[in-house]
Amino acid sequence: METALHILVVGKSPELKQEFESALQGVSQYRFQTVYAQSFRHAEELARNRRPNVIFVELNGDLADLREFTANVVQVLPQTAIAGLYHPDQFEADQSESAFLLQGVRSHVQDFLRHPLSSTEMRQVFDRLCLDSKHQATLPSLGHIISFTSNKGGVGKSTISTNIACLLASRHPGQVLLVDGSLQLGVCAVMLNLTPQTTIVDAIREKDRLDETLLRELTVTHDCGLSLLAAPNNAAEASEVDDEAIYRVLNLARRTFKYVVVDTFPMLDSVVMAVLDLSKLTYIIMQGTAPNVIGTAKLLPILEGLGCPLERQRLVLNQNYRDFVANLTQGEIEERLVREFDHAFPYQKKLLTAANLGEPYILHANRHFGFGRSAHGLVYEIEQLLPVARNAERDPLTN
């Protein structure tokens, strides 16, 4: 999968965003997730929340504010690279370009780009800043975020995401976090028969002292080895969770756990879009009913347009209902979507009983057929595409 880079661009010039985006279009080796800030104060907040790989800062004649900003970034995010953007004609007669750049270097700026921005020069900057030994040693240490989404409720998205998280945790005990991001309708705790005393809202309220240790303390653990960060208790609390809060929590989560599974709310709001931005894989869950097929056909190109490319999408058919006359076949649905399913889960009546009892079905399912076979196939895909270091490696086909 192509390298994903999170970029923060800081500057007040009205033409900066358009110029920067145009230059990025010529850099094909990476997938970019870019955010912009006009002030250092806003940029520092975004940097803390989103933990970018590279920060580009528009430089002017006064570097005092820059020094304060970069000093804070280096202290909080030592592995984030900083590059400067400047106009070669901005210098006064008594100010040399080399002296100005030297001041930038002393302000922790590691590389420089001249306006107008060139795709070739920008590519070279990314290669220098993101492929050196310093960054190669840190980027792979982050865990992987896997999201489950849909365009409507009732399709079994929470059931599948919870069971997949449990199966993944049974293979990586203590290293898998399930985040119930269905903020107003979260049911993951019920499906796990857990009664959390804290939720994702507590993590957000503790943002100033939130670290890996506190994040683990705010989760509740299931017997299978899964940690759960529960959904808010009510809609009022859910309103405290915005996209910046999600960025902060998930970025910290992937530094704490090897796998972070996110069950999302069935609506494309700013919070869900933030989750999709951070996800290495997004599983789109759908039923085979005509309304859902039509809705999914509309959803897929929207996801791609929002920056979730096909290579990160996985289409999942969940047949969570008994067969009936005029039921659409898998082939008919694929023909309508002009796309094949990556995974298909057959009907399993015991899933409802398991959900009511709070006993994840997958922990007792036969792995060789039915729902169990489909779940093991999906987890095998995750482990193959998003590998992590393990203490005791097991063959996913034989365990």
Buried (B, 14 or more C-beta within 10 A) or exposed (E): EEEBBBBBBBBEBEEBEEBBBEBBEEBEEBBBBBBBBBEBEEBBBBBBBBBBBBBBBBBBEEBEEBBEBBEBBBEEBEEBBBBBBBEEEEBEEEEEBEEBBEBBEEBBBBBBBBBEBBBEEBBBBBEBBBEEEBBEEEBEEBBBBBBBBBBBEEBBBBBBBBBBBBBBBBBBEEBBBBBBBBBBBBBBBBBBBBEBEBBBBBBBBBBEEBEEEBBBEBBBBBEBBBBBBBBBEEEEBBEEBEBBBBBBBBBBBBBBBBBBBBBBBBBBEEBBBBBBBBBBBBBBBBBBBEEBBEBBBEBBEEBEEEBBBEEBBBBBBBBBEEEEEEEBEEEEBBEBBEBEBBBBBBEBEEBEEBBEEBBBBBBEBEBEEBBBBBBBBBBBBBBEBBEBEEEEEEEBEEE
